[in-house]
Amino acid sequence: MWDYQSRVKLKMYYKTILITGASSGIGSAIAKAAAGVGLQVILLARRLDRLREIQAQLGVDTQSHILNCDVTDLDALRVCLNTLPDEFSRIDVLVNNAGLALGVGNAQSAEWDDWRVMIDTNCKAIAFLVNFLLPKMVERNLGHIVNLGSVAGNYPYPGGHIYAASKAFVAELTRNLKADLLGTAVRVSNIEPGMVGGDTEFSLVRHHGDQQAADKLRQGFQALEPIDIANIVLWILNQPPHVNLNRVEVMSITQAPGRMVYHKET
Ligand code: 8X3
């Protein structure tokens, strides 16, 4: 395995990055990668113990700050953002990583509560964070919003329904922000990954904690790793200031559009 930092010396225009869902998987990989290139890191998630563990792994040279908050609690989120210590209050990069899928059945058998939580997390929280931070970025004429969409937003598959629709929302929001940001130096990008394995809890959460079902999906299948996505984030951020990567769709070599997956015989 290789990582971007070891190959390329990055010089960042940005100073502070806020990552939602930073307590595991893709979020924590992005936090570590960002720390590795000298960014100040704000880690936002619900699980304080996990955030502390990640923070401890960022290294003594990294300035970091924890926001222990549930992104679906918009009032709490507003308070957290309004009470950031001075040195972290200017957020240059927002990575909207927090997101989840709940349930694997078809739409006609889905629970309303699962749909509600997906909409609150994958759509409403992102909309709120963008609404809160974008004016400040535009005022400074510096900033980058990196959204974590999904290939699910591009290709329908059975059982995708609200999850896939929420990721289509993220893609469309990104495209529309790009239109509104015309004439500013603020950048906006959407990363659209396929299945990601490693230490992500995505599959476990989607299967409502059924470890066996989550593991079965991964058997004989080489998914993307969280570090793959973190490397893409750094690559996007490190483009020259006049370059905006609008969208990056990525899947492992054992996945194809529409969630066709290749499982090696075991
Ligand atoms: C998840 C990607 O392919 O499992 O965002 O729907 S996939």
Residues whose N, C-alpha, C, O or C-beta is under 5 A from the ligand:
A	BS01	8X3	G149 S150 A152 P193 G194 M195 R259
